[in-house]
Amino acid sequence: MEHVRPATQIRGAPPRSESAPPPAPPPEDGRRSRWTEHRRARHEDLVGAAVEAVRRTGPDFAVDDVARSAGVSKTVIYRYFSDKDELVDSVLERISRTVLLPRLLGEITAEHADDRAALRAVIAAFVSLIEDEPELYRFAYAHSGRSGRADLVAATEHQIAEALASRMTERLVAAGRSPAAATTWAYGVVGMVQLAAHWWSTARTVPAAELVEQLVALAHGGLRDLLPPR
């Protein structure tokens, strides 16, 4: 009988692949994705309950206050947060993302009649935050600079100053001038307003509207001769 070569040895036959194609990825586990989404939603709900607890009890809230606000036990809270520090971080992040930044960045990026009106809008937004959300404000600044934790208050101030510096830079570049000082001026304005308003939040030496006008006069008096006309 004539000997027949294997297919791999037949002249002109394509070479056999050395490696098999990779296996198809397993189908996504729907139950796992639903559980992940459930945990994320539950985490957000508990952060919201913690924010409400801060509004009621102030910066020294306890985990028991959050549990009562959420209608759960402390055990449930610790299923989603490793400790109180992690819960505080989440509350600070929520305050920054939903209270501080929308108000202030919205005014910085909005169009206003002139520079003085723009400064007044931003400063008034910050002062009104202290008036409207006194406990959230106290909570945020009571936890600024915590040892070993992210300083979300400083990060928020950084974002505001950088946004203001960006607007100043645009003005300077459009006028053909160097924007090198824009960031210094922006951080100076933000620091001045923040420190003065923080002092006022407890001293209350003048009404809020008068505080705004005093700060506007100071900021505008300095920037008026520094920034080119619109």
Number of C-alpha atoms within 10 A of each C-alpha: 3 4 5 8 9 7 12 11 11 11 8 8 9 10 10 9 7 6 6 7 7 6 6 6 6 6 6 8 8 9 9 10 11 11 11 12 12 12 14 12 12 14 18 16 13 24 25 19 20 26 25 19 25 23 18 14 14 17 19 14 17 14 19 15 19 24 19 14 18 20 12 13 13 15 9 13 22 14 11 17 16 10 12 13 12 14 21 21 18 21 24 24 20 16 21 18 13 10 15 21 17 11 18 20 17 13 19 20 14 10 11 14 7 11 17 16 14 19 22 22 20 23 26 22 19 20 20 16 17 19 13 11 13 15 20 25 23 18 23 21 16 13 18 16 13 11 8 6 12 13 18 21 20 13 14 17 18 16 15 20 23 18 18 21 20 18 14 22 21 14 18 21 12 13 14 10 13 11 18 10 13 23 18 12 20 23 18 14 22 20 15 15 22 16 11 13 21 16 12 17 17 8 9 11 11 11 9 18 11 11 20 23 15 13 20 24 14 13 21 19 12 13 16 12 9 14 19 15 11 9
